[in-house]
Amino acid sequence: MKYLTAIAAIGFLLTTSASAAEPKQPAAPKADPAKAQAIASGVCAACHGADGNSPLPANPNLAGQHPEYIYKQLLDIKSGERKNAVMSAMVTSLSQEDMRNLAAYYSNQKPRQGASQDAKMVLAGQKLFRGGDMASGVAACAACHSPDGSGIPAQYPRLKGQNVEYTVAQLKAFRAGERTNDSAMVMRTIAGRMTDKQIDAVAQYIYALK
């Protein structure tokens, strides 16, 4: 009980401290998903799928993601705050209206259900996702991304069903300081305490979340 209380306290402190330092997320007002369909089909589909379910495991699934989060990532990539050579070229010609429309379009798409084949790895990931690791100071992912991985709109992204390869790459990028567009360094702090094995396990669990 003391262990669970301590983990919950860590998660609470991280969540509240991040919220206190969290700048107001860019809103996505009056978006028109229909206007984004041509861009999604002609520009984004090859990497992210026409419906936001990526055919390539190295790329993120966007279907069902919170529109505020998608919009912010597009802005960060265009400004250079989030480094991604491929995506930087893709967003160069996009207006803020285009980004809002794309965010709304993908958030309205139905996410695909993942299914991991490694039950042992999924179980290890479940323990870390829900309870964290007191010994290494890794907070529970559920504290910010919710117990079912659906995230918290406008602050923390939906994770459930995300591709394993993409999740692993992002956690390692945060750990290495190569990705820095997390507010209050929350993800860099958490990922910095994770081993490769823990990263792999939690990514497997996230992919299998229902």
N, C-alpha and C positions, 0 to 999 in steps of 0.2 A: 504493500500500500504506500509506504514511504517513497519507494522507487517511482511509482506511477505519479504520485503527487509532485515529486521533483521534476519529472519529465513535463508534466502539465504546466508547472511554473515556468520552466524554460521556454516552452512554446508560447505561453502567455506573454512573457517579457519580450520575446522576439517580435511577436505580433504587435503588441502595443507600441514598442519602440519604433518599429518600422512604420506603423500608422502615423505616429507623431511626426516622423521625419518625412513621410511620404508627401511629395508635392501633389497638388491636385492634378489628377489625370486628365489629359485632353478629352473633352467630351466628343461624342459623335452624334450631333443633333441633325434631325431631319434628313437622315440618309435615305437613299433610294436604291435598294438592292438590285432592281431591274436594270438600272443604268450601269451596274458593274458587271453584268453577265458577259458582255462582249470582251471586256478586259480579262475576266476570269478565264474565259474559254480560249482567247487568243494569246494571252501572255502568261498566265499563271498555271494553266492546266498541265503543262508538261512536267512540272515539278511538284505541284500540289494537288493535281487531279481536278477535273472540272467541277466536282462537288466538294472539294476541300479535303478529300481523303487521298493522301499522297500515294502514288504507285511506287515511290522510291523510299526505302526505310531511312535514308539519310536526311530526308526532308520532313518538315513537320506536317502533321494533319491539322488543318484549319477548321474543318467542319465542326460546328457547335462551340467554337471558341468565343469568349466574351468579346463583343465588338470593340469595347474600350481598349482591351489589351492588344488586339490586332492593329487598331489605329495607332496606338502609342509605338508599337514596334516598327511600323512603317515610317512614322515620323522620325524615330531614333535612327533608323537605317539611312534615311535620306539626309539627316543632319550629320551623320558620321558618328553619333554617340554609340551606336551599335555597329560594330565592324562586320561587314559581310560583303565581299567583293562581288559575288554573283547578284545578290539582292540589290546592292547599290546601283548597279546598272539597270535593274528592272524598275526601280522606283523613281529614277531621274525625271521621267516625263510625267509622273503622276501628280495631279493637283491634290490639295487637301480634300476637296470634294470627292475626287476619285477614291482616295484612301478611306474616307468615311463610308462611301458606297460599297467598297470591297469588304470592309469590316462587317457591315450589315449583311452583305450577301453570304459570306462564309459562316457567320454566326447562325444563319437560318438553315444551313445545310445539316443533314442528318449524319452524325458521326458513325464511323464503322467500329464494330466491336472487335477488339484484339483477343488473342488466345495464346498464351505462352505454353510451350511444351515442357518447360522445366519446373515441375511442381515444387521441388526442394528450394530452388532459387526464388520462386514466387513467395513461398512461405517466409523465407529470410527477409525478403523485401517488404512483406506485409508488416512484420515486426518493427522494422525500421521506420516505415511510413507512418504507422500508427503510434508507436511508442518512442521512437528515436533511439539513441544510444547514449546512456548516461556516462559510460566510461570515457568515451571520446568527445562528449559534449555536442553530439549531433542532435538537434531538435527534431521532433516529429514533423514530418511533412504535412500531416493532417492539420496541424495548428494553423497553417496559412492557406492550404489548398483544399481543406475540408476532408472529412473522413472518407468520402466516396470519390475524391479527386475532382470534384466539379468546380473547385476554386471559389473565389469570392469576387464577383463582378466589380470591375473598375480598379481592383487592386492586385489580385493574384489570379493567374491563369488557370483554366481548366487543364488538368493533366491526364485524366482517364483516357485510355486508348491511344495515348501518344506513342509513336514509333520508338522502339527500344534504342536503335542506333542514334536517333536524333537526341533523345533524352540523355544518353550517355555522353554524347558530344557536348551538349550544353552544360552539363554538370562539370565536366572536365575543363571546359572553357572558363566557367566561373572560378573553378579551383585554381587555375593557372593565371587568373587575372586577365584573360584575353577577352572576356565579355564583362562589361562593367556598367551596363545600363540597369542594374538592380538598385533600387532606392535603399539608402542606409547600409549598403554593402551586405544585406541580409543573405543573399544567395552565395556571395563570395565567402562569407564567414562560414556558412553551413557546409558548402561543398569543400571548402578548404580543410575540413576535418574528416572528410569521407575517404575511405580507401577505394581502390578500383573495384574490389569485390562488393563493397556496399553500394557503390554506384550502379554496378551491373544488376545487383539484386533488386534495388528499388525501381530501376528502369523496367525490369521484367514484371514487377508487380503493377506498376502504373499501366503498362500495356494491357494487362489482363483485367484491370478494374472494370466492373460492370455498374 
